[in-house]
Amino acid sequence: MRTRLSALLLGLATLGAADAPKTLSEAPATLLAQTDKLVGADEMTKGSPALAWKIAKGRWERTTLGTSGAELPADKNNAVIRLPVKLESFVLAFDVRLDGAASLAFTINNAKEQLARVIIAPTHVSLRRDDYDGNGPEKAFTLFTQPMSIDAGTWHTVVFEMVGDTVVLTVDGKISGWGSEPAYAKEIRANPGFHIDGTFATVRNVRLWTAKAEPKPTWAEKKGALPRPLEKPRK
C-alpha cells in the first residue's frame, strides 16, 4: 500500500514558474508578504505533474478532485505529508475540502519541531504558534481563532504568509488573523506539510512562493484592522 501510494506522489519533477499552469502561477492577494518567485505549484490531481511530497503517515491518494488523505489505524497518528524544502519568507496557498475529517492542518517546521500551524476544522479556523523547542520551556498556543461553519464537500481557499517574525492566515479572502513570535525570525523554515485528523480531507491547487524580506508598506495599516493576536498564556 505504501509503495503504491508513494508512486502516485513521488518521482515527478518539481514545477518551476515557467511550467506551472497559468491559473496556479498567479500569486494570491496578500496582507503581509510581497510575493517574489514561484517555487512550485501542484494541482494535486491524478495525472498532474507533482511536487516531491514525502508521505510520513497515513493514506494519501491522488484523485480527479485532488489529493485525499486519511489516518491509518495502525499508525496511531494523524496522516502527514511534507514537502522537503527550506524556506525563508514565503507565501503558501491551497484549497481544502473536509470530507469527514476532524480537521486538516498546514504546518511549517524548524529543524526538529513545528513552528506554526493553520487548523481548518468543521466549526472554526485557527492560527497557532507551535511547540517549536520540543522538550524546552515553550508550549503551543493559539494566536487567532474564528468560528466558521465548514460544510463537508465544500472547497475553501487558504493563504498562509510568513515574513520575519510574523505569520498571517486568510481563509476565502474574508477571514484573516495574524500573530508574531521573535523566534520565527531566527529559526529555519522547512518541510511545509499537511496533517489530517480522521478521515477524509482533500487538498488541491497548492502554490508556494518566496517573499521579500520586507513586509508590504501597507502592512502596518492592514494589521490595525485585524483582530489582535491572543495573548500567550502566562506560566
Secondary structure by P-SEA (a helix, b strand, c coil): caaaaaaacccbbbbcccccccccccccccccccccccccccccccccccccccccccbbbbccccbbbbbbccccccbbbbcccccccccccbbbbbccccbbbbbcccccccccbbbbcccccccccccccccccbbbbbcbbbbbbbcccbbbbbbbbbcccbbbbbccccccccccccccccccccccbbbbcccbbbbcbbbbbbbccccccaaaaaaaacccccccccc
